[in-house]
Amino acid sequence: MERLRSSPLHANISTALDKHLEVIHVVQSRRKDEIVNASNRQRQGAPRCQDDRDVFALALAIREMSVATRKARTALWCAFQMTLPK
């Protein structure tokens, strides 16, 4: 969209997209932590129940990703509207 406009977009648009990418990485990290902890518990012969801390951390990260996704979609819509010819 910057190429179509031949000028940079507003800084808030880049910020929203950067935050979205950052939150995606956090969700991936929380999911990896959950998998590693579950496999460690299984090796130790512990019961198969999930540790609530892992689930809560993942749920919080997904919630933050949902908010960041809505903001990124709004920012992209604004960028698109600014790109359209008048």
Backbone as JSON, one array per atom type, in Angstrom:
{
  "sequence": "MERLRSSPLHANISTALDKHLEVIHVVQSRRKDEIVNASNRQRQGAPRCQDDRDVFALALAIREMSVATRKARTALWCAFQMTLPK",
  "N": [[0.82, -1.18, 0.0], [2.03, 1.15, 0.65], [3.64, 1.48, -1.56], [1.75, 1.86, -3.56], [0.72, 4.32, -2.79], [2.92, 5.88, -2.9], [4.12, 7.04, -0.75], [5.0, 7.0, 2.73], [2.99, 5.2, 5.15], [0.86, 6.05, 7.95], [2.36, 6.16, 11.19], [1.09, 4.71, 13.21], [-0.09, 2.57, 11.94], [2.03, 0.91, 11.17], [2.95, 0.35, 13.72], [0.79, -1.11, 14.82], [0.85, -3.39, 13.21], [3.39, -4.4, 13.79], [3.07, -4.97, 16.53], [1.12, -6.96, 16.34], [2.56, -9.03, 15.09], [4.47, -9.47, 17.08], [2.86, -10.44, 19.18], [1.94, -12.79, 18.07], [4.28, -14.29, 18.07], [4.58, -14.56, 20.82], [2.37, -16.18, 21.46], [3.08, -18.49, 20.08], [5.36, -19.18, 21.54], [4.25, -19.67, 24.1], [2.67, -21.87, 23.51], [4.62, -23.74, 22.77], [5.93, -23.97, 25.24], [3.87, -25.13, 26.73], [3.62, -27.63, 25.45], [6.19, -28.74, 25.9], [6.27, -28.86, 28.71], [4.13, -30.59, 29.17], [5.07, -32.93, 27.96], [7.28, -33.44, 29.57], [6.06, -33.96, 32.03], [4.74, -36.29, 31.34], [6.85, -38.04, 30.89], [7.79, -38.3, 33.45], [5.91, -39.8, 34.6], [3.71, -38.69, 35.71], [0.27, -37.83, 36.43], [-2.07, -37.41, 33.68], [-3.26, -34.93, 33.56], [-3.54, -31.44, 32.76], [-1.31, -28.77, 33.51], [-2.48, -25.98, 35.11], [-1.31, -23.44, 34.96], [0.11, -23.32, 32.53], [-1.98, -23.49, 30.7], [-3.5, -21.22, 31.36], [-1.65, -19.18, 30.78], [-1.36, -19.55, 28.03], [-4.0, -19.05, 27.23], [-4.27, -16.35, 27.95], [-2.37, -15.22, 26.25], [-3.54, -15.81, 23.78], [-5.82, -14.29, 23.99], [-4.72, -11.7, 23.99], [-3.67, -11.79, 21.43], [-5.99, -11.84, 19.94], [-7.03, -9.27, 20.39], [-4.94, -7.73, 19.3], [-5.07, -8.61, 16.67], [-7.55, -7.6, 15.82], [-6.96, -4.86, 15.95], [-4.89, -4.71, 14.07], [-6.25, -5.46, 11.74], [-8.03, -3.32, 11.52], [-6.19, -1.24, 11.19], [-5.06, -1.97, 8.74], [-7.31, -1.72, 7.12], [-7.7, 1.04, 7.29], [-5.34, 1.9, 6.07], [-5.77, 0.89, 3.52], [-8.02, 2.42, 2.78], [-6.83, 4.93, 2.66], [-5.22, 4.54, 0.52], [-6.81, 4.25, -1.69], [-7.93, 5.85, -4.72], [-8.99, 9.26, -4.82]],
  "CA": [[0.0, 0.0, 0.0], [2.94, 2.29, 0.59], [4.08, 1.62, -2.95], [0.65, 2.43, -4.32], [0.58, 5.72, -2.4], [4.22, 6.53, -3.12], [4.51, 7.73, 0.48], [4.82, 6.1, 3.88], [1.72, 5.23, 5.87], [0.92, 6.6, 9.3], [3.18, 5.34, 12.1], [0.22, 3.82, 13.99], [-0.34, 1.37, 11.14], [3.21, 0.06, 11.34], [2.97, -0.08, 15.12], [-0.22, -2.15, 15.0], [1.32, -4.61, 12.54], [4.51, -4.91, 14.58], [2.51, -5.54, 17.76], [0.46, -8.21, 15.96], [3.61, -10.03, 14.88], [5.05, -9.77, 18.39], [1.91, -11.25, 19.95], [1.94, -14.11, 17.44], [5.46, -14.99, 18.59], [4.3, -14.9, 22.22], [1.46, -17.34, 21.45], [3.88, -19.65, 19.68], [6.21, -19.53, 22.67], [3.41, -20.26, 25.15], [2.25, -23.2, 23.05], [5.79, -24.61, 22.89], [6.11, -24.23, 26.68], [2.84, -26.08, 27.15], [3.97, -28.94, 24.91], [7.38, -29.23, 26.59], [5.91, -29.21, 30.09], [3.28, -31.78, 29.14], [5.9, -34.11, 27.66], [8.1, -33.7, 30.76], [5.21, -34.61, 33.03], [4.45, -37.64, 30.88], [8.06, -38.84, 31.11], [7.95, -38.54, 34.88], [4.84, -40.68, 35.02], [2.68, -37.91, 36.42], [-1.06, -37.94, 35.79], [-2.16, -36.76, 32.39], [-3.95, -33.64, 33.63], [-2.75, -30.29, 32.35], [-0.98, -27.78, 34.52], [-3.31, -24.81, 34.85], [-0.5, -22.25, 34.62], [0.38, -23.32, 31.09], [-3.24, -23.22, 29.99], [-3.85, -19.82, 31.59], [-0.7, -18.35, 30.03], [-1.72, -19.65, 26.62], [-5.28, -18.36, 27.04], [-4.01, -14.92, 28.0], [-1.67, -14.85, 25.01], [-4.51, -15.86, 22.68], [-6.69, -13.12, 24.17], [-3.95, -10.55, 23.5], [-3.57, -11.91, 19.98], [-7.28, -11.46, 19.39], [-7.09, -7.8, 20.41], [-3.96, -7.22, 18.33], [-5.57, -8.92, 15.32], [-8.58, -6.61, 15.49], [-6.3, -3.58, 15.7], [-4.16, -4.82, 12.8], [-7.24, -5.43, 10.65], [-8.51, -1.94, 11.41], [-5.11, -0.44, 10.63], [-4.95, -2.29, 7.32], [-8.47, -1.12, 6.45], [-7.42, 2.46, 7.17], [-4.3, 2.04, 5.05], [-6.43, 0.64, 2.24], [-8.85, 3.58, 2.47], [-5.94, 6.04, 2.29], [-4.58, 4.19, -0.75], [-7.77, 4.38, -2.79], [-7.95, 7.17, -5.35], [-10.08, 10.12, -4.31]],
  "C": [[0.86, 1.25, 0.0], [3.42, 2.54, -0.82], [2.99, 2.25, -3.81], [0.48, 3.92, -4.03], [1.81, 6.53, -2.74], [4.62, 7.39, -1.92], [4.28, 6.77, 1.65], [3.45, 6.27, 4.53], [1.93, 5.81, 7.26], [1.66, 5.64, 10.22], [2.33, 4.36, 12.91], [-0.07, 2.52, 13.24], [0.83, 0.4, 11.29], [3.29, -0.49, 12.77], [1.99, -1.21, 15.37], [0.23, -3.47, 14.37], [2.49, -5.24, 13.29], [4.03, -5.58, 15.86], [1.83, -6.88, 17.46], [1.48, -9.33, 15.77], [4.25, -10.44, 16.2], [4.15, -10.7, 19.2], [1.82, -12.66, 19.36], [3.12, -14.93, 17.96], [5.26, -15.39, 20.05], [3.39, -16.13, 22.3], [2.23, -18.6, 21.07], [4.77, -20.12, 20.84], [5.43, -20.2, 23.79], [2.98, -21.67, 24.76], [3.41, -24.19, 23.15], [6.05, -24.97, 24.35], [5.12, -25.26, 27.18], [3.17, -27.5, 26.68], [5.16, -29.55, 25.65], [7.04, -29.67, 28.01], [5.02, -30.46, 30.13], [4.11, -33.03, 28.87], [6.8, -34.45, 28.84], [7.29, -34.39, 31.84], [4.9, -36.05, 32.63], [5.64, -38.55, 31.1], [8.23, -39.2, 32.58], [6.85, -39.43, 35.42], [3.75, -39.99, 35.81], [1.33, -38.12, 35.73], [-1.15, -37.07, 34.55], [-2.82, -35.39, 32.43], [-3.0, -32.5, 33.31], [-2.44, -29.4, 33.54], [-1.72, -26.49, 34.16], [-2.5, -23.58, 34.45], [-0.21, -22.17, 33.14], [-0.87, -22.94, 30.3], [-3.64, -21.76, 30.15], [-2.94, -18.88, 30.82], [-1.03, -18.37, 28.55], [-3.03, -18.91, 26.35], [-5.11, -16.85, 27.06], [-3.33, -14.44, 26.73], [-2.63, -14.85, 23.82], [-5.46, -14.67, 22.77], [-5.99, -11.86, 23.65], [-3.81, -10.59, 21.99], [-4.87, -11.51, 19.31], [-7.42, -9.94, 19.32], [-6.16, -7.21, 19.37], [-4.41, -7.48, 16.9], [-6.64, -7.92, 14.9], [-7.96, -5.26, 15.18], [-5.54, -3.6, 14.37], [-5.12, -4.78, 11.61], [-7.78, -4.02, 10.44], [-7.44, -1.05, 10.78], [-4.95, -0.71, 9.14], [-6.12, -1.73, 6.53], [-8.24, 0.38, 6.26], [-6.37, 2.73, 6.09], [-4.88, 1.84, 3.65], [-7.27, 1.85, 1.83], [-8.0, 4.77, 2.05], [-5.3, 5.8, 0.93], [-5.53, 4.39, -1.94], [-7.71, 5.78, -3.41], [-9.16, 7.98, -4.87], [-11.06, 10.5, -5.37]]
}
